[in-house]
Amino acid sequence: MWRKSLKGNPTLGSASTKWFWRLRGRLSNGGSGEALRAWGALILAGGESRRLGTPNKALLSLGGQTLIGRVASQALKLCKTIVVSLALDADEEAFRKTLPAGVQFVRDEVKGLGPLEGLRQGMRKLERLGVEYALTLACDLPFLNVEALRFMLEEAERLRVEALIPRWPNGFTEPLHSVYQPKPMLQALEEAITAGESLIMEAVGRLSRISYLSVEELRRFDPQLLTLTNINTREDLERAKRMLRLGLAGG
């Protein structure tokens, strides 16, 4: 559906050494300070792709990259920690070949729970890694806008919410183009699964602090809201290819 070098080896104590490497990470990130923030990203790639006629649309090619490769490359501009959630029987090696080194993987442990299980395993991993705010993305968002994503992460931090979710004027929400705090979201997912719920927004409803962000707020960074475009059908994929050829979207 289309919707709009510090060189050398410092001889420092353990705490100082940790500080040194965090500072080095900041410098290598252009001095932005984002490397010092506890931001991470979760990319969900465990869904089926019946309408596209392929086992996993995440590995389809667009503009010289796989769909998931495009998502990961944008997320890495903001987050040092990237986790990809796979189906129980997915070919992890096929994903490793198309993703940057350092990307980590989790798998579903229970079949039949849909995206709730992928989210649960991903949030569990991110919490263990010390991530405080997790950019959570579907694998089929080819035109992600980095400035829009940065704004969302910063808003979630500023408001100190457990979830920040874009919402359209008609009330439709974008839970897989959102920001979550891993710890409370993991608890909400566990409760939702135990209760037999199957929708992401049912789990979100169990959180205490939720902010719904009007998609209009994102237009200042992405006037056409291409960041929210996803690929569900062959027609969607061909349209995305045409947009790239015509220079109507970032390559």
NORPEQUI-V28325 format. One record per backbone hydrogen bond with DSSP energy under -1.0 kcal/mol. NH is the residue of the N-H (numbers start at 1). CO is the residue of the C=O. If there is no record, write none. Layout:
# NORPEQUI-V28325
NH|CO ; NH|CO
This chain:
# NORPEQUI-V28325
12|10 ; 17|13 ; 18|14 ; 19|15 ; 20|16 ; 21|17 ; 22|18 ; 23|19 ; 24|20 ; 25|21 ; 26|22 ; 27|23 ; 28|24 ; 30|27 ; 31|26 ; 36|33 ; 37|34 ; 39|37 ; 40|133 ; 41|81 ; 42|135 ; 43|83 ; 44|137 ; 45|85 ; 53|50 ; 54|49 ; 59|56 ; 60|57 ; 62|65 ; 65|62 ; 67|60 ; 68|58 ; 70|66 ; 71|67 ; 72|68 ; 73|69 ; 74|70 ; 75|71 ; 76|72 ; 77|74 ; 78|75 ; 79|75 ; 83|41 ; 84|104 ; 85|43 ; 86|106 ; 90|87 ; 92|90 ; 95|91 ; 96|92 ; 97|93 ; 98|95 ; 103|100 ; 104|82 ; 106|84 ; 108|86 ; 116|113 ; 117|114 ; 119|115 ; 120|116 ; 121|117 ; 122|118 ; 123|119 ; 124|120 ; 125|121 ; 126|122 ; 127|123 ; 128|124 ; 129|125 ; 130|127 ; 131|126 ; 132|38 ; 133|38 ; 134|180 ; 135|40 ; 136|178 ; 137|42 ; 138|176 ; 139|44 ; 149|145 ; 150|146 ; 151|147 ; 152|148 ; 153|149 ; 154|150 ; 155|151 ; 156|152 ; 157|153 ; 158|154 ; 159|155 ; 160|156 ; 161|156 ; 162|209 ; 163|209 ; 164|179 ; 165|211 ; 167|213 ; 168|172 ; 171|168 ; 174|166 ; 177|174 ; 178|136 ; 179|164 ; 180|134 ; 181|162 ; 185|181 ; 186|182 ; 187|183 ; 188|184 ; 189|185 ; 190|186 ; 191|187 ; 192|188 ; 193|189 ; 194|190 ; 195|191 ; 196|193 ; 197|192 ; 203|199 ; 204|200 ; 205|201 ; 206|203 ; 207|204 ; 211|163 ; 213|165 ; 215|167 ; 217|214 ; 218|215 ; 221|218 ; 222|218 ; 225|222 ; 228|225 ; 229|226 ; 231|140 ; 237|233 ; 238|234 ; 239|235 ; 240|236 ; 241|237 ; 242|238 ; 243|239 ; 244|240 ; 245|241 ; 246|242 ; 247|244 ; 248|243
